[in-house]
């Protein structure tokens, strides 16, 4: 995984950078993001509104958390990438796609 191509933020700066999404209901962009704590990926996610998603992730983020983020236009691409990285990295806060025989949202 080449994380260098992603933008990185701490939670406070990310919320400041994307505060314009506070009132957007139908965003046509999709974000793939990784939450890293002490150099370890603890969560992989996707969302159309990164501002509100980071508000909800307050409990997963500390002062040392680094969030890597990339924006995409194709929702299916983001969902496939999210699935791939969850299976590859097995972050401790992700359940989806990690367990054997688990119901999946779409076929591999």
N, C-alpha and C positions, 0 to 999 in steps of 0.2 A: 504494500500500500504506500503510495507516494503522497503523504499528507502535506507536503510542501506546496502543492498546487491549490490547497484550500486556504481561505482567509482565516485568520485566527483572532480570537477576542477573549477577554475575560467577560464575565456575565454583565457587569455594569456597563462596559463599553458597548457590548452588543445591544443591550436595551436602549442605550442612547442613540446608536447608529440606526436602529430600525424602529424608533418610536413613531415614525410616520405610518407604520402599519397598525397602530392602535385602533383605528376606526375603519380599517379596510376589511370588508366581509368577503369579497370574491376576488382574492388575489390570484392572478394567473401564473405566478411563479411558485416553484416548489423548492424547498431547501432540504439538503441532506446535511446532517450535523453529527459531530462526534464530541462527546464530553470526556475530557481527559483529566484525571486527578493523579498527581505525582507520577506523570509519565505513562499511566495505564488508562486504556480506554474503558470507561465504566458504563457508557451508554451510547447507542447509535440510534438516530431517529430521523424522521422526515416530517415536514409540515409545510403548509402553505402560508402560515403566519408565524414567523420565527419570534416576533416580539412576544406574543401571548404564550407560545410554547416555552420560552425561557422564563416567563413569569411563573408558569406551573412547575418548572424544574428547580425552583429556589432551593428545595431540600437536597438536591443532588450536587449543588455548586457551593464551593467555598471560595476563599480569597485566592487560592492557588489553582483553581480550576481554569483550564484552557479549553475553549470551544472552537472547533474547526468547522467551517461552514462553506458550502458551495451552493449556488443558486442554479436551478435548471428550469426549462420550460415544459418538459415532458414528464407528467406525473408517473407514467408507467416506468420510465427509466429510473426515476428516483426510488420507486418501490422495489425494483429489482436490485439496485445498488444497496439499499438498506438491508434487504434480505441477505445479500452476499456478504456484506460486512458484519452483520450479526452472526452469521454462521462461521465466518472466518475468525473474528476477534473474540466472540463469546463474552461480551461485556456483562459484568455482574448484575446490572439492573435491567437487562433485556431478557424477557422470557420467550417472546415470539421467535419462532424458527429455530430455537436451540434444543428443544426436547425431541427425543426420538418418538415418532408416530404422532406428533402434534398436528392438529388440524391447521392447514395453511390457507392463506388468503387467496393464493393463486398458484398454479403449477410452476415447477421449476423450469 
